[in-house]
Amino acid sequence: MSEPVLELSGIEKVFKRGRPGEVAVLRGASLRIARGEVVALVAPSGAGKSTLLHIAGLLDTPDAGVVRLSGREMGGLSDRARTEARRGEVGFVYQFHHLLPEFSAEENVVLPQLANGQGRAAAAARARELLARVGVSGRADHRPAALSGGEQQRVAFCRALANAPKLLLADEPTGNLDPATSDQVFRVLMALVRETGLSALIATHNMELAARMDRMLRLDQGRITGG
């Protein structure tokens, strides 16, 4: 059996909240995501799913526990090495698209590639390829404000996949869309993930969407259960 793309073991995270004391958000949370697997992470609001995703994606560090990407432990790495691992191995999608408003759709997909050392011509070709895959190639030169909510989120998917990561982390990626657009955008996301062979951990409140993934995990009281 190959190494999991993502492995979290015994992750703990405590936040200090002033006089009332500390709040333990994660209490020994553990999970494994296999290659090519799409896993739903279901949690009530405030349960710590965003914190878990930030730790998995090397945007935050746990107070205890181990994070491994493709079998490589991340805990002992320098900040620079963690940044390089994050840029090259992890893609992020959030509830709000967070596209840069002054740049076109294509430029928003080009920029993370340039930051990762890719040449401009190759980065532009990759951006056009991804935008075509999600059906917005005709909007490549439009800025985010000129795009619909569904189009903006499709561009955000392309940006997340620009550097060909092994792992996609998505935090309520359709939570800001109406039901019809949410379903359409989710279908696009799943097709893109399947076509590229990505592994994905997708946090969602939508149980119908969660049921369409390979398996479902629940985060409750700081621990992960299920599938």
N, C-alpha and C positions, 0 to 999 in steps of 0.2 A: 504493500500500500504506500502511495506517495505521501510526502510530507503535506500537511494541510497548508493552504495559503495563509490562513490566519489562525493563530492559536493564542487564546487568553487563558491564563491559569492563575486562579486565586487573586483576582484583581480587587484591590481595596482602594477606596477614595473617600476622604473625609474633608468636609468644608467647615471652616470656622465661621460661625454666624453671630459673633458678638456675645453678649451677656448670657443668652440662653445656652451657649456652649457649642459643641460640635455636632455636625449632622453627617452621619455615615451614609453616603449615597450608594456606594458599592461595597458589598460585604462578601468577598470571596467569589466574585463572578468568574465563571469559566465557560469557554466555548471553543469549538473547532469548526472551521469552514474549509471544506474540501475544494479541490480544483474543479472549476466549472459549476459549482453549486450556488444556488440562489436561496438565501435564507431570510425569512421574515423575523424581525425583532419587534414584538408587541409589548407595549408597556403603557400604563396610565401616565397622565401628565405629571411631571415632577419625579418620576421614578428613577431618572438618571440615564435614560437611553442616549441623550446627546453627550453626556460625560463619557459613557462607554465608547461611543463612536469616536470621540476625540482622542481617547486613549488608544483605541485600536489603530487610528490613523496617524498617531505620533504627533498630534497637536497638543497633547497634554501627557503628563506622566502619572502613573499610579503611585499611591503611597506604599503599596506592597503588591506583589504578584509579578508575573512574567508575561511579556508580549513578544510573540514570535511571528515574523513574516517570512513565509517560505522556509521555515525551519531555522531562521536566523534570529537569535535573541537581540532585542532592541535596547535593553536596559543599559548596557555598558557603553553605548555609542556616544561619541561627541555630538554636540549640537549640529555641527556641519554634516556629519554622517547621517544623523537622523533626518535632516532636511533633504539630503540627497535620496535617502530611502523613500521618504514621503513623496517627493516629486516623481520618482521613477516607478514606484510600485503601487501607489494608492491614488485613486480618484475619488473626489467628493462631490456629492449633489445635496443641496439643502432645500428646505421648503420654499424659500425665496431664492430666485435665480442668482442674485449677486453678480450679474454681468456688469462690466464696466460701461457706464452710460455713454462715454465719449468715443467709444470704439464700435465698429460694426460687428455684426455677428461673426463674420469670418475672422476679424482681428481678435475677437475675444477667444477664439479657439487657437489662433496662432501664438498669442502671447505666452501661454504656459510652456509651449514648445521652445520658444526662444530662451526662456528662463532656464530650460533644461539643456541648453547647448545645441539645439537643432538649428540648421540653416534656414533662412527665411523662405527660400523657394520650396524646400521640402516641407516646411511647416505649413505654408499656404496650400500646397497640394493635399496634405493630410487633412487640413481643415475643410477643404472643399469636398473631399471624399466622405468625411463624417457627416457634414451637413446634408449631403445628398442622401445618405443612408436614412436619415430621420425625416426626410421630405421637406427640408427648408432651404434647399440650394438656391431657390429663386429669391430668397430673402437675405442672402449672404452679405450684401452691401448695406443693409438696413441697421440702424442703431436700435438698441433694445426698446426704446420708447415707441418705436414704430412697429413693434411686434406684438402679437397677442400673447396672453399669458401662457398658452400651450406652446407657442413658438419659442418664447423666451426659455421655457424649461427644456425644450428639445436642444436648444443651443447650449444650455448649461450641461446637458448630458454629453454633448460633443466635447465641450471644454474638459470635462472630467476624464474623458477617454483619450484626450489628445496625445498624451505621452505613453499610450498603450500600457496602462497599469495592469497588474495581476489581480487587484482587488478594488472593487467599487464599494464605497460606503455612502449610503443615502439616508438622509434624515427627513422623513415625511416628504418625499419628493413630489407627491401630488396633493399635498395637504392644502395648498393655496388655490386649488382649481375647482371649478364646478364639477359635479359628478360625471357628466358626459365627457368633458375635456380630460378629467382625471383618468377615466378608463382608456381613452385614446392615447394619452401620453404614457400611461403604464404599459400598454401594448407595445409602443415604440421602444420603451426602455427595455422590456423583456426580450424583444427581438434583437436589439443591439447587444445585449449581454450574451444571448445565446450564440449569435453570429461570431462574436469575438472570443468566446470561450472564457469569459471573465468569471471570477467568483464575486459574489455580491452579498452584502449584509444590508438589508433594507428595513429601517425602522418605520412603522406605520401604525395608525389607529384603525385603519380600514381592514376589518376582518375578511371582507370579500377579496381584497387584493392579497392579503397575507395567505389565504387559502390557495392562491394560484401559484405560489412559490414552492420550492422543493420541500421545505419543512418550515416549521414555526417554532421559535423560541420565545419565552416570556421572561421579562425582567420585572421582578416584584420584590420589594423589601431588600434590594441590593443583591439579589441572587438570580441566576438564570436557570430556568427549568424548561422541560419539554424537548421534543424532537431530537 
